[in-house]
Amino acid sequence: MNFMLFAAGLGTRLRPLTLETPKPLLTIQGKTLLGRLLDAILPCADRVFINTSWLSEQIYQFIKDNYPQQNIHLLYEGEAPLETAGALYNAVNYAKRYCPHSQLEVKPFVAVNADIYTDYDFSSLKSEVLSKQDLAHLILVDCPTSKQKGDFDLNGNRVSGSMESRGEYTFSGISLIHPQLLSDYKNSQQSLVVKNEIPIVSLTNLLYYASEVGRLSGEHYAGKWYDVGTLEIFKELSS
């Protein structure tokens, strides 16, 4: 299974911690967020693609020092990140050119936010989890008390929701994506902001599109999961 990790964010809500350290390299209980994720992912990963932007040289050095023999590809997006879905389009284009054996453009892959803290078992996300009709499969969690509303609703294994209606559950930042979602979404939009032919759009937009066309499945995860997006959560996990 191929994996895509989103590690290009600025981490503005975690400043001043992220002024000199990229958010995925913040340390909690003796281990960086990125290192914790990679240790969980690499045993079941064929290749890992990681997008970078803010303080990217630190992430490059971290991978070089700690995972030099692994199939990890770092994709620098410049000072203006491509957004999460844009990062996927960029990774697929990169894979077609430099590692076609990965088949990233035709095989389902796992996408993960690099700023989450979780004990989720990533080996459970296999290609067969996706039915023939579905474009993505989401891992949903209970809505944190810090959020006023969630992102999606879950009925059995069917996920529904929209930008307007939202839902009871929060998207965990863990998903299984069929690359057809990228092409279907792009073809469905009359106008998109693009940079070097790459749509600059959030993955959330693509997931709501999959929901609207009835091709989105999911499951609820009740285990350990935190979105390390604020100083309060960082301090809670670090104590």
Sequence and secondary structure as in RCSB ss.txt:
>XXXX:A:sequence
MNFMLFAAGLGTRLRPLTLETPKPLLTIQGKTLLGRLLDAILPCADRVFINTSWLSEQIYQFIKDNYPQQNIHLL
YEGEAPLETAGALYNAVNYAKRYCPHSQLEVKPFVAVNADIYTDYDFSSLKSEVLSKQDLAHLILVDCPTSKQKG
DFDLNGNRVSGSMESRGEYTFSGISLIHPQLLSDYKNSQQSLVVKNEIPIVSLTNLLYYASEVGRLSGEHYAGKW
YDVGTLEIFKELSS
>XXXX:A:secstr
 EEEEE     GGGTTGGGSS GGG EETTEEHHHHHHHHHGGG SEEEEEE TTHHHHHHHHHHH TTS EEEE
E  SS   HHHHHHHHHHHHHHH GGG TTTS EEEEETTEEE   GGG  GGGS TT SEEEEEEE  TT SS 
SBEEETTEEE  TTT  SEEEEEEEEE THHHHHHHHH S   EETTEE   HHHHHHHHHHTT EEEEE  S E
EE  SHHHHHHHH 
